[in-house]
Amino acid sequence: MNQPLAYVHPGAKIAKNVVIEPFANIENNVVIGEGTWIGSNVTIMEGARIGKNCSIFPGSVIAAVPQDLKFDGEDTTAEIGDNTTIRECVTINRGTTSRMKTKIGSNCLIMAYSHIAHDCFVGDYCIFSNNSTLAGHINIGDHVILAGMTAVHQFCSIGNHAFVAGGSLVRKDVPPFVKAAREPISYVGINSVGLRRRGFDSDKIRQIQNIYRILYQKSYNNTQATVIIEAEMEATPERDEILQFIKDSQRGIMKGYFKN
Protein backbone atom coordinates (compact mmCIF):
# COMPACT_ATOMS: atom_id res chain seq x y z
CA MET A 1 0.00 0.00 0.00
CA ASN A 2 1.67 3.19 -1.20
CA GLN A 3 0.55 6.52 0.19
CA PRO A 4 0.06 9.19 -2.50
CA LEU A 5 2.51 11.48 -0.72
CA ALA A 6 5.31 8.92 -0.92
CA TYR A 7 7.65 8.75 -3.94
CA VAL A 8 8.38 5.32 -5.39
CA HIS A 9 10.56 5.14 -8.50
CA PRO A 10 8.98 3.02 -11.25
CA GLY A 11 12.15 0.89 -11.32
CA ALA A 12 11.82 -0.16 -7.67
CA LYS A 13 10.61 -3.73 -7.09
CA ILE A 14 8.07 -3.66 -4.28
CA ALA A 15 6.50 -6.97 -3.17
CA LYS A 16 2.92 -7.51 -2.02
CA ASN A 17 1.67 -6.19 1.31
CA VAL A 18 4.46 -3.60 1.66
CA VAL A 19 3.29 -0.46 3.47
CA ILE A 20 4.98 2.79 2.47
CA GLU A 21 4.00 5.76 4.62
CA PRO A 22 3.74 9.41 3.46
CA PHE A 23 6.93 11.29 2.57
CA ALA A 24 9.03 8.16 2.17
CA ASN A 25 11.39 8.21 -0.82
CA ILE A 26 12.16 4.97 -2.67
CA GLU A 27 14.73 5.29 -5.47
CA ASN A 28 15.48 3.17 -8.54
CA ASN A 29 17.18 -0.25 -8.23
CA VAL A 30 15.59 -1.04 -4.87
CA VAL A 31 14.03 -4.36 -3.85
CA ILE A 32 11.65 -4.62 -0.86
CA GLY A 33 10.23 -7.96 0.32
CA GLU A 34 6.68 -8.87 1.34
CA GLY A 35 5.16 -7.51 4.51
CA THR A 36 7.76 -4.80 5.12
CA TRP A 37 6.75 -1.45 6.60
CA ILE A 38 8.49 1.75 5.49
CA GLY A 39 7.84 4.68 7.84
CA SER A 40 7.41 8.34 7.00
CA ASN A 41 10.50 10.26 5.89
CA VAL A 42 12.54 7.12 5.24
CA THR A 43 14.95 7.38 2.31
CA ILE A 44 15.82 4.14 0.53
CA MET A 45 18.47 4.74 -2.11
CA GLU A 46 19.75 2.80 -5.10
CA GLY A 47 21.21 -0.58 -4.25
CA ALA A 48 18.98 -1.37 -1.26
CA ARG A 49 17.85 -4.97 -0.91
CA ILE A 50 15.38 -5.29 1.96
CA GLY A 51 13.90 -8.61 3.07
CA LYS A 52 10.45 -9.70 4.20
CA ASN A 53 8.59 -8.37 7.24
CA CYS A 54 11.10 -5.66 8.08
CA SER A 55 10.20 -2.40 9.84
CA ILE A 56 12.11 0.76 8.97
CA PHE A 57 11.28 3.72 11.16
CA PRO A 58 11.13 7.43 10.26
CA GLY A 59 14.33 9.28 9.38
CA SER A 60 16.39 6.26 8.39
CA VAL A 61 18.56 6.32 5.27
CA ILE A 62 19.32 2.95 3.67
CA ALA A 63 21.95 2.40 0.94
CA ALA A 64 23.44 5.88 0.77
CA VAL A 65 26.79 5.96 -1.04
CA PRO A 66 29.78 5.14 1.20
CA GLN A 67 31.52 7.85 3.17
CA ASP A 68 34.74 6.70 1.53
CA LEU A 69 36.76 8.95 -0.76
CA LYS A 70 37.83 5.92 -2.82
CA PHE A 71 34.23 5.21 -3.83
CA ASP A 72 33.74 5.94 -7.52
CA GLY A 73 30.14 5.10 -8.19
CA GLU A 74 30.48 1.31 -8.25
CA ASP A 75 27.27 -0.75 -8.53
CA THR A 76 27.12 -1.99 -4.93
CA THR A 77 24.36 -2.89 -2.50
CA ALA A 78 23.13 -2.61 1.07
CA GLU A 79 21.28 -5.80 2.04
CA ILE A 80 18.95 -6.33 5.00
CA GLY A 81 17.60 -9.77 5.92
CA ASP A 82 14.07 -10.78 6.91
CA ASN A 83 12.30 -9.69 10.10
CA THR A 84 14.84 -7.00 10.90
CA THR A 85 13.82 -3.74 12.60
CA ILE A 86 15.62 -0.49 11.80
CA ARG A 87 14.69 2.25 14.26
CA GLU A 88 14.67 6.02 13.85
CA CYS A 89 17.46 7.83 11.98
CA VAL A 90 19.65 4.77 11.38
CA THR A 91 22.08 5.09 8.46
CA ILE A 92 23.33 2.07 6.50
CA ASN A 93 25.76 2.69 3.62
CA ARG A 94 26.34 0.66 0.47
CA GLY A 95 29.51 -1.37 -0.09
CA THR A 96 32.59 -0.50 -2.12
CA THR A 97 34.74 -2.60 -4.44
CA SER A 98 36.24 -4.21 -1.31
CA ARG A 99 33.18 -6.43 -0.72
CA MET A 100 30.60 -4.95 -3.09
CA LYS A 101 27.98 -4.89 -0.37
CA THR A 102 27.04 -4.07 3.19
CA LYS A 103 24.99 -6.87 4.73
CA ILE A 104 22.71 -6.98 7.77
CA GLY A 105 21.28 -10.36 8.77
CA SER A 106 17.78 -11.47 9.66
CA ASN A 107 15.93 -10.93 12.95
CA CYS A 108 18.14 -8.02 13.98
CA LEU A 109 17.21 -4.91 15.95
CA ILE A 110 19.19 -1.79 15.02
CA MET A 111 18.18 0.96 17.44
CA ALA A 112 17.90 4.68 16.83
CA TYR A 113 20.79 6.77 15.48
CA SER A 114 23.05 3.79 14.83
CA HIS A 115 25.38 3.89 11.83
CA ILE A 116 26.63 0.94 9.78
CA ALA A 117 29.31 1.92 7.29
CA HIS A 118 30.35 0.43 3.96
CA ASP A 119 31.38 -3.22 3.60
CA CYS A 120 30.21 -4.28 7.06
CA PHE A 121 28.83 -7.80 7.46
CA VAL A 122 26.43 -8.26 10.39
CA GLY A 123 25.03 -11.67 11.34
CA ASP A 124 21.55 -12.77 12.45
CA TYR A 125 19.78 -11.97 15.73
CA CYS A 126 22.03 -9.00 16.53
CA ILE A 127 20.96 -6.09 18.73
CA PHE A 128 22.68 -2.72 18.34
CA SER A 129 21.54 -0.26 21.01
CA ASN A 130 21.16 3.46 20.41
CA ASN A 131 24.06 5.31 18.79
CA SER A 132 26.10 2.21 18.01
CA THR A 133 28.59 3.02 15.27
CA LEU A 134 30.37 0.67 12.90
CA ALA A 135 33.19 1.95 10.71
CA GLY A 136 33.94 0.21 7.41
CA HIS A 137 34.92 -3.42 6.74
CA ILE A 138 33.67 -4.80 10.08
CA ASN A 139 32.54 -8.38 10.72
CA ILE A 140 29.89 -9.00 13.37
CA GLY A 141 28.78 -12.57 14.18
CA ASP A 142 25.35 -13.88 15.13
CA HIS A 143 23.60 -13.01 18.41
CA VAL A 144 25.93 -10.09 19.12
CA ILE A 145 24.74 -7.30 21.41
CA LEU A 146 26.30 -3.83 21.31
CA ALA A 147 25.11 -1.68 24.20
CA GLY A 148 24.49 2.03 23.69
CA MET A 149 27.14 4.31 22.17
CA THR A 150 29.53 1.51 21.26
CA ALA A 151 31.99 2.53 18.53
CA VAL A 152 33.81 -0.14 16.51
CA HIS A 153 37.05 0.62 14.63
CA GLN A 154 37.32 -0.28 10.94
CA PHE A 155 38.42 -3.83 10.06
CA CYS A 156 37.53 -5.18 13.53
CA SER A 157 35.65 -8.42 14.10
CA ILE A 158 33.26 -9.40 16.90
CA GLY A 159 32.51 -13.10 17.38
CA ASN A 160 29.21 -14.92 17.83
CA HIS A 161 27.32 -14.41 21.10
CA ALA A 162 29.56 -11.58 22.29
CA PHE A 163 28.29 -8.71 24.44
CA VAL A 164 29.97 -5.29 24.36
CA ALA A 165 29.25 -2.88 27.21
CA GLY A 166 27.84 0.59 26.61
CA GLY A 167 30.23 3.39 25.68
CA SER A 168 32.97 0.98 24.61
CA LEU A 169 35.61 1.83 22.02
CA VAL A 170 36.35 -1.39 20.17
CA ARG A 171 39.83 -1.18 18.61
CA LYS A 172 40.68 -4.88 18.80
CA ASP A 173 38.82 -8.04 17.82
CA VAL A 174 36.33 -9.38 20.37
CA PRO A 175 36.25 -13.22 20.45
CA PRO A 176 33.01 -15.24 20.55
CA PHE A 177 30.99 -15.92 23.72
CA VAL A 178 32.55 -13.14 25.82
CA LYS A 179 31.66 -9.90 27.56
CA ALA A 180 33.85 -6.93 26.65
CA ALA A 181 34.13 -3.67 28.58
CA ARG A 182 36.57 -1.14 30.11
CA GLU A 183 39.06 1.15 28.42
CA PRO A 184 40.97 -0.12 26.58
CA ILE A 185 38.47 -2.82 25.62
CA SER A 186 39.10 -5.94 27.70
CA TYR A 187 37.75 -9.37 28.52
CA VAL A 188 35.52 -9.22 31.61
CA GLY A 189 34.01 -12.72 31.53
CA ILE A 190 31.92 -14.90 29.29
CA ASN A 191 28.41 -13.97 28.23
CA SER A 192 26.86 -16.67 30.42
CA VAL A 193 23.43 -15.02 30.65
CA GLY A 194 23.14 -14.72 26.89
CA LEU A 195 24.41 -18.24 26.34
CA ARG A 196 21.86 -19.73 28.77
CA ARG A 197 19.08 -17.81 27.04
CA ARG A 198 20.13 -19.35 23.73
CA GLY A 199 20.14 -22.93 25.00
CA PHE A 200 23.77 -23.55 25.95
CA ASP A 201 23.88 -26.09 28.77
CA SER A 202 26.04 -25.86 31.88
CA ASP A 203 28.74 -28.15 30.52
CA LYS A 204 29.22 -26.08 27.37
CA ILE A 205 29.30 -22.85 29.35
CA ARG A 206 31.84 -24.34 31.76
CA GLN A 207 34.09 -25.45 28.92
CA ILE A 208 33.96 -22.00 27.30
CA GLN A 209 34.81 -20.48 30.68
CA ASN A 210 37.79 -22.81 31.10
CA ILE A 211 39.09 -21.96 27.63
CA TYR A 212 39.03 -18.26 28.41
CA ARG A 213 40.67 -18.81 31.79
CA ILE A 214 43.66 -20.26 29.93
CA LEU A 215 43.65 -17.46 27.37
CA TYR A 216 43.02 -14.51 29.66
CA GLN A 217 43.68 -15.38 33.28
CA LYS A 218 46.99 -17.21 33.09
CA SER A 219 50.43 -15.83 32.30
CA TYR A 220 50.51 -17.19 28.75
CA ASN A 221 50.78 -15.19 25.56
CA ASN A 222 48.17 -15.89 22.89
CA THR A 223 50.34 -18.38 21.01
CA GLN A 224 51.10 -20.38 24.14
CA ALA A 225 47.48 -20.29 25.25
CA THR A 226 46.11 -21.55 21.94
CA VAL A 227 48.58 -24.45 21.92
CA ILE A 228 47.47 -25.45 25.44
CA ILE A 229 43.79 -25.07 24.61
CA GLU A 230 44.12 -27.26 21.52
CA ALA A 231 46.13 -29.90 23.36
CA GLU A 232 44.23 -30.07 26.64
CA MET A 233 40.64 -29.04 25.99
CA GLU A 234 38.09 -31.42 24.48
CA ALA A 235 37.44 -30.75 20.80
CA THR A 236 34.00 -29.17 20.47
CA PRO A 237 32.48 -26.73 17.98
CA GLU A 238 32.82 -23.95 20.55
CA ARG A 239 36.50 -24.66 21.23
CA ASP A 240 37.27 -24.80 17.52
CA GLU A 241 35.33 -21.61 16.86
CA ILE A 242 37.36 -19.74 19.47
CA LEU A 243 40.67 -21.07 18.13
CA GLN A 244 39.73 -20.24 14.54
CA PHE A 245 38.67 -16.73 15.50
CA ILE A 246 42.04 -16.08 17.17
CA LYS A 247 43.89 -17.53 14.18
CA ASP A 248 41.94 -15.35 11.72
CA SER A 249 42.21 -12.13 13.73
CA GLN A 250 43.71 -9.31 11.69
CA ARG A 251 43.83 -6.60 14.35
CA GLY A 252 44.66 -8.89 17.26
CA ILE A 253 42.22 -9.89 19.97
CA MET A 254 41.46 -7.70 22.96
CA LYS A 255 43.47 -8.17 26.13
CA GLY A 256 42.37 -9.71 29.39
CA TYR A 257 41.98 -7.66 32.55
CA PHE A 258 45.28 -9.02 33.85
CA LYS A 259 47.09 -7.96 30.68
CA ASN A 260 46.20 -4.28 30.36
PyMOL commands that set and color helices and strands:
alter all, ss='L'
color gray80, all
select helices_A, chain A and resi 192-197+202-216+222-232+237-248
alter helices_A, ss='H'
color red, helices_A
select strands_A, chain A and resi 7-8+13-14+19-20+25-26+31-32+37-38+43-44+48-50+55-56+61-64+77-80+85-86+91-93+101-104+109-110+115-116+121-122+127-128+133-134+139-140+145-146+151-152+157-158+163-164+169-170+178-181+186-190+255-256
alter strands_A, ss='S'
color yellow, strands_A
deselect
rebuild
show_as cartoon
